[in-house]
Amino acid sequence: MMRFADIGQQLRAYRLESGLRAEEIAARLGVSRAALYRYEKGEVIKLDTIRRLAELLKISPLSLLGIGVEYFSRPLALQERLRQIEEDSEQFLQLGGPFCTLVTTEAHDTALAEAFADAAENAAERLSFHAAAEQALGLLTARKRLYQARRPSIIAMVSERALRAALTDGIAPALNLSERVRERCRIAARAEAENIATLMETVPMGIQLGLLTESEPSGDFVVMRGRDRAHVCSNPFPPDSPPVGAIGIGTVTAADEAVSIHQRVAENAWRDVRKGAEAAARIRLLLAESRIH
């Protein structure tokens, strides 16, 4: 049975990925813009239309049907797809990265907004950078509000190596920033590290955090489990990536074998990570060392 609501969600994400406006896609398909928006909202789509959509967006029809692997080279498109999946997710299992996006603090978001604004001043296409940055911040806010409203469970293993780099370079390390804003981003990264340590010590209901110290993942990923099915996302675009011009390919799939092997790798890693007071003490040691340097 085809899930037309899922197809509509993926159509919106792929529209962002393609960089085409809704009017352009509708014209090439020979339908009205209103019809395209109805498809995105979950209206029944004919198989021939699905085939033409796939050809237009240069993807496999299986991917549009949610059967294959979805590929994203644009950060905004991947963030939108994550937001869609998170609407129905009840558990998150994260491996890698310096932070856990859904439980970052207001200090993180404030510093990120300032970093985007500062970087826009030096961007070749200032207006397009600013628009993409606003959209990226809006998606991050929407994802975090959704988490606060639904409170799915989180098991996240952050990387000590990635955390060390964040303490040195600050939030949004790939952006071209003034030294004043760069220092603000370092301060925000320190606040996030302290927040992680506090969460590790207090272990609030539904949140378990661990610290990867002995071995590092070759790539970050998150398994998102809903009531009916699960997805796994390999994400090279954290929220503080440049909103335009970032290079990488993110993937999303609901294939059982992909979800199973990622789940197994993450569960094995969880057995060996530092947790609780031990992990918190290790992070505070990193904070102390970064002050010295």
C-alpha positions in Angstrom: 0.0 0.0 0.0 1.5 3.3 -1.1 1.9 6.0 1.6 0.9 9.2 -0.3 1.6 11.4 2.7 5.1 10.0 2.8 5.5 10.6 -0.9 4.3 14.2 -0.5 6.8 14.8 2.3 9.7 13.4 0.2 8.5 15.5 -2.7 8.9 18.7 -0.7 12.4 17.6 0.5 13.4 16.7 -3.0 12.1 20.1 -4.3 14.4 21.8 -1.8 17.2 19.5 -2.9 16.7 20.3 -6.6 16.8 24.0 -6.0 13.8 24.4 -8.4 10.8 26.6 -7.5 7.4 25.1 -7.2 6.3 26.9 -10.3 9.1 25.4 -12.3 8.4 21.9 -11.2 4.7 22.3 -11.9 5.3 23.8 -15.3 7.6 20.9 -16.3 5.0 18.4 -15.1 2.2 20.1 -16.8 0.2 20.6 -13.6 -0.8 23.6 -11.6 1.2 24.9 -8.7 -1.8 24.2 -6.5 -1.8 20.6 -7.7 1.8 20.3 -6.8 1.2 21.6 -3.3 -1.7 19.1 -2.9 0.7 16.3 -3.8 3.0 17.5 -1.1 0.1 17.4 1.4 -0.5 13.8 0.6 -3.1 13.7 -2.2 -3.2 10.6 -4.3 -0.6 10.8 -7.1 -0.8 8.7 -10.3 2.1 6.3 -11.0 2.8 8.1 -14.2 3.1 11.4 -12.3 5.5 9.7 -9.9 7.6 8.5 -12.8 7.7 12.0 -14.3 8.5 13.6 -11.0 11.4 11.1 -10.5 12.8 11.9 -14.0 12.5 15.6 -13.3 14.2 15.5 -10.0 16.8 13.0 -11.3 16.1 10.4 -8.6 14.8 6.8 -8.6 11.1 6.3 -8.5 11.8 3.8 -5.7 13.4 6.6 -3.6 10.3 8.8 -4.1 8.2 5.8 -3.0 10.3 5.5 0.2 11.7 2.1 -0.9 15.2 2.9 -1.9 17.9 5.3 -0.5 17.2 9.0 -0.5 20.3 11.2 -1.3 20.7 14.8 -0.3 23.5 17.2 -1.3 21.8 20.3 0.1 21.8 20.8 3.9 18.3 22.5 3.8 16.7 19.5 2.0 18.2 17.0 4.5 17.1 19.1 7.5 13.6 19.3 6.1 13.5 15.5 5.6 14.7 14.9 9.2 12.0 17.2 10.4 9.4 15.2 8.6 10.6 11.9 10.0 11.0 13.3 13.5 7.2 14.1 13.5 6.5 10.4 13.9 9.6 9.2 15.7 9.5 7.8 19.2 13.2 7.0 19.7 16.5 8.5 18.5 19.8 6.6 18.6 22.7 8.9 17.6 26.3 7.9 17.0 28.9 10.6 16.6 29.1 14.4 16.5 30.1 16.9 19.2 26.5 17.6 20.3 23.0 16.2 20.3 21.0 18.7 18.1 17.6 18.3 19.7 18.8 19.1 23.2 21.2 21.9 22.5 20.6 25.1 24.5 19.4 28.6 23.5 23.0 29.8 23.7 23.8 27.5 20.8 21.0 28.8 18.7 21.7 32.4 19.5 25.4 32.0 18.6 24.5 30.2 15.4 22.1 33.0 14.3 24.9 35.5 15.0 27.4 33.4 13.0 25.1 33.1 10.0 24.4 36.9 10.1 28.2 37.6 10.3 29.0 35.2 7.5 26.3 36.7 5.3 28.2 40.0 5.3 31.2 38.3 3.6 29.2 36.0 1.3 29.4 36.5 -2.5 25.7 36.1 -2.8 24.6 37.9 0.4 20.9 37.9 -0.2 20.7 34.2 -1.1 23.0 33.3 1.9 20.8 35.3 4.2 17.6 33.6 2.9 19.1 30.1 3.3 20.4 30.9 6.8 16.9 32.1 7.8 15.4 28.9 6.5 18.0 26.8 8.2 17.4 28.5 11.6 13.6 28.0 11.1 14.0 24.3 10.5 16.2 23.9 13.5 13.7 25.8 15.7 10.8 23.7 14.3 12.7 20.4 15.0 13.5 21.4 18.6 9.9 22.6 19.3 8.6 19.3 17.9 11.0 17.4 20.3 9.9 19.5 23.2 6.2 18.8 22.4 6.5 15.1 21.8 9.5 14.1 24.0 10.7 11.0 22.3 13.5 9.1 24.0 17.1 9.9 23.0 20.2 7.8 23.3 23.2 9.8 21.9 26.9 9.0 21.9 28.9 12.2 21.3 32.5 12.1 20.1 35.3 13.3 22.3 37.4 14.1 19.2 34.6 16.2 17.7 34.0 17.9 21.1 37.6 18.8 21.4 37.5 20.4 17.9 34.3 22.3 18.8 35.9 23.7 21.9 38.9 24.9 19.8 37.0 26.2 16.8 33.5 27.0 18.3 30.1 26.5 16.7 30.0 26.8 12.9 33.7 26.2 12.3 33.3 26.2 8.5 32.0 29.8 8.3 34.1 32.8 7.6 33.6 34.9 10.8 35.0 37.9 12.4 37.2 37.2 15.4 34.6 38.7 17.7 31.8 36.4 16.5 34.3 33.4 16.4 34.9 34.0 20.1 31.2 34.1 20.8 30.9 30.7 19.0 33.7 29.3 21.2 31.9 30.5 24.3 28.7 28.8 23.1 30.5 25.6 22.4 31.8 25.6 25.9 28.3 26.2 27.2 27.1 23.2 25.2 29.9 21.0 26.6 28.9 21.9 30.1 25.2 21.2 29.2 26.1 17.8 28.0 28.1 17.1 31.2 25.1 18.1 33.3 22.7 15.9 31.3 25.1 13.0 31.8 25.2 13.5 35.5 21.5 14.1 36.1 20.1 11.6 33.4 16.8 13.3 32.9 13.9 11.0 31.9 14.2 10.0 28.3 17.7 11.3 27.7 20.8 9.1 27.9 24.2 10.5 26.7 27.5 8.8 26.4 31.0 9.9 25.4 33.0 8.0 22.7 36.6 8.1 23.8 38.4 4.8 22.8 37.1 4.5 19.2 35.6 7.1 16.8 32.9 6.4 14.2 34.0 6.8 10.6 30.7 8.7 10.0 27.9 10.1 12.1 24.4 8.6 11.8 21.1 8.5 13.7 18.5 5.8 13.8 14.9 7.2 14.1 12.3 4.7 15.2 8.6 5.3 14.8 5.6 3.2 15.7 5.3 1.7 12.2 8.9 1.8 10.8 12.4 3.1 11.3 14.8 5.2 9.3 18.5 5.7 9.4 20.2 8.9 8.3 23.8 9.5 7.5 24.3 13.2 8.0 27.4 15.2 6.9 25.4 18.5 7.5 25.1 19.4 11.2 22.9 22.4 11.9 25.9 24.7 12.0 27.0 23.8 8.5 27.1 26.6 5.9 23.5 26.8 4.7 24.8 27.1 1.1 27.9 25.7 -0.4 28.5 22.8 2.0 29.9 19.8 0.3 28.7 16.3 1.2 26.0 13.7 0.6 23.5 12.7 3.2 21.4 9.6 2.9 18.1 8.4 4.4 16.6 4.9 4.1 14.0 2.8 5.7 15.4 -0.4 4.4 15.3 -3.1 7.1 18.9 -4.3 6.6 20.3 -0.8 6.7 18.4 0.1 9.9 19.3 -3.3 11.5 23.1 -3.0 10.9 23.2 0.7 12.1 21.2 -0.2 15.2 23.6 -3.1 16.0 26.7 -0.9 15.5 25.2 1.8 17.8 24.1 -0.7 20.5 27.6 -2.3 20.5 29.2 1.2 20.8 26.8 2.1 23.7 28.2 -0.8 25.8 31.7 0.7 25.7 31.1 4.5 26.0 31.8 6.4 29.1 28.5 7.4 30.9 27.2 9.2 33.9 29.6 11.0 36.3 32.7 9.4 34.6 31.7 10.9 31.3 30.8 14.3 32.8 34.2 14.4 34.6 36.0 13.7 31.3 34.2 16.5 29.5 35.0 19.0 32.3 38.6 17.9 32.0 38.4 18.8 28.3 36.9 22.2 29.3 39.8 22.8 31.7 42.4 21.9 29.1 40.9 24.1 26.5 41.1 27.1 28.9 44.8 26.5 29.4 45.4 26.4 25.7 
